[in-house]
Amino acid sequence: MGNGSHAHVLGVGTVILKFTSGNTVPLKSVQHVPSIKKNLVSASMLCTDGYKVVLESNKYVVSKHGIFVGKGYDCGGLFHLSLHDECNKMVNSVNIFDESDLWHSCFCHASFGCLMWLANLNLIPKFNLVKKFKCHVCVESKQPRKPHKAAEARSLAPLELVHSDLCEMNGILTKGGKR
């Protein structure tokens, strides 16, 4: 940090800033540090993502490709962005990864039993299995889907519906020798 001290990062995730202008900005690789009392946004990281940041007359203006995205104002030496109220509580929605979740993601969402087996074989570092929340990807992949809708009308009479090839196969025969 600026004063030479260190702080523990509990998690890394993506946060979407919702400006009062109605525009949104996705922030990637956001670090969740509970010991910091303010939510800080790096202007240089915004510039790296293609945003233009202009500081003038105690005002902070964010734009992308010449289109206005949002603004902020100077308040006690820091620029406070004009965000919706729910964005001020956004730090709580950053995904907090512990080692078990990290290995779970790295091994293509393998079961935690399989990960413990790998740890016991010393193939991966040993970790404490603490499951605070369900893996979002695993939950979505196990959701059942609704069946497809049945065809409304079905052809029952001969030659009511004719299937034919739309292109000529240029004399290419099938494996059975048919055209």
N, C-alpha and C positions, 0 to 999 in steps of 0.2 A: 504494500500500500504506500501511499505518499509519505507517511511518517516512518516508514521502515518496518512497521509491524506486519505480522502475518495473520490471516484469517482463514478458517476452515470452510471449504466449499462443500456443501451438502449434496448438491445436484446440479446438473446441466440440462437445459431444455430449450424449448422454443416458446416465446411469448409474443402475442399479437397486441400491439398498441392500438387502441381505438381513440383517435383524436376527436375533439368536439366538432370538427368539420365534417365528420362522417367517414373519413378515410382511415384505412388501417395500414399498419407497418408491421410485418413479421420480423421479430428479432431472433436470430439464430444463435446458438451457443451461449445462452444466458446462464450466468452462474448464480446459484442461490447461496448467499452468504448471510446467515441469520444475524451475525454480529454487526452488520452494517444497517443502520437505521433508515437510510434513504435508498430509494430505487434510482440507480445511476445508469444513464445511457451514454455510450461513447459516440461522440460526433464523428470521430475518424472511422469507426465501424459502420456508421450509416453511410459515409462517403464511399467506403469500400463496396457496399451493397448497391451503389449507383444513385444514392440520394444526394442532393445538394443542400448544404447547410449554410445559411447566411445569418451572421450576427450583426445587427445594426440597431442603433437607438434603443438599447435595452430590450430588444426583441429577437427571438430565435425563430427562423422560418425554415421549414423543411419542404423541399419540392423534389420531384423526380421527372425528368424529361420535360422540364418547363411547366409542369402541372403542380399546383399547390397541394400539399399533403396535410400540413399542420403547422402549428406555431407554439411558442412558449414565451414566457416573460422572465426578466431578471428578478430574483427574489433572494436577497441576502448573499449574493456572490454566486449563486447557482441559478441556472435557467430551469424553471418549472414548465414542463410541457402541458398544454391544455388538453387533458385527456378526460374521457368519461370516468365516472366514479368507480365503475367495476375494474378499470385498469389500475387504479391505485391499490387494489387488493390482489393484483395479478401474481405477485410473488408466491402466493400460496398454491398456485396451480402449476408451478414449475415441477416437472417430474424429478423426484428424488430417487436416485439410483443407489442401491447398496451393491456390494460385490456380487451377491447372488443374482440380482437383476441384470447386472452388467454381463456376467457369464451366460445367463439365460439368453440375452440378446445376441451375444457373439456367436453362440452355438445354434443359431437359427431357431430359437425358442424351444430348445430341448427341455424335457421334463426336469424338474429339480432333483428327482431321484437319480437320473442319469448323470447330472452334474455332480452330485455327491459321490457317485461311483467313480467318476473321473478324478475327483479330488482325492479320494482314498487310494487311487492308483498312482498318485503324485504326477498326473498328467497336466493338471492345472493347480494353481495355488489353493490351499484349503481356505474355506470361508465359512462364516456363520450363516446358517439358513434362516433368514428373517424375512418373512413374506408379509409386508404391510398392506399391499394392494395387489389386485389381480392385473396381470399383463394385458394391456389394452389390445394389443395385436392378437394375442391368443383368444381373448373373449370374442373379438369380431370374427375370427376365423371359424369359431365353433357355432356361430349363430345359424340356425336353419333358415333356408330361403323358402319363399312361397312357391308353389308349383306354377308352371307355365299355364296360361289360359288355354283351354281347349279350343279347337277350331270351331267357328260359329256354324259354318255350313260344310257338309261333307258330301262329296260326289259319290253317288251309289250306282248310277246307271252307266252302262258301258259307253265309252267314248265321250262322256260328259267332261272329263278332264284328260287331256292328252299331254304326256311328258315326251319331250324330244330334245335332242342335242342341238345346241345353238351354233356349234362350230364343227367343222369337218375335221376328222382325225387324220386325214391324209393317208389312209390305208394302214394305219397302225392297228395291229391286231392285239387282242387281249391275251393273257397267259394261256387261256383255253383255246386260242385260235379263232375267236369270234370277232366280228366287227361291231 
